[in-house]
């Protein structure tokens, strides 16, 4: 069965199980690694750790500012509009002029209708 590792050893960079773990000087070691090589590791400097954390935060803030300024520049410069070809309007179909019946023909038809009614 595989063992669950707590962390990596600061010296040999291999997994350390909870039973073999030795936590000294802010680092995790195998018990044997610490007895042989523990004196080579210096105690952590709290000022240095704080300075490192502040530096990381400033770096992230600067990256965010850079991204914001780039996006503002892009929105300030209007993008070139794509010029699309105008569609030509299809010419309307010419409708044939309505034929008008002459008045004489209209009267003849009316008289025929009246005669049929009688």
Order of alpha helices (4+ residues) and beta strands (2+ residues): beta-beta-beta-beta-alpha-alpha-alpha
